[in-house]
Amino acid sequence: MTERILTQQADDDRADWESKYEGCSCHISPPCGSCVHPGNPANQDEDDSCWEPVDTGPVNCKAHHEGSETLKLPASSNRKFKTT
């Protein structure tokens, strides 16, 4: 199981999407702005470039993590997590 977090750009896109849209309006004029917006959670879930790995716990085996590209996340962060 891998923990991932939204990249800063994806997090900014998500905040923009959350501030602009309350739901889909494809029934009026497809595709709607909510559905195609890069901050839509459904779009971000399918786009691996929106996510980066994050180290959420202590490292137990240094050799296992050598060369790892994980991000140390401050405890105060409010960025969205995804477990894969």
Buried (B, 14 or more C-beta within 10 A) or exposed (E): EEBBBBBEEBBEBBEEBEEEBEEBBEEEEEEBBBBEBBBBBEBBEEEEEBBBBBEBEEEEEEEEEEEEEBBEBEEEEEBBEBEE
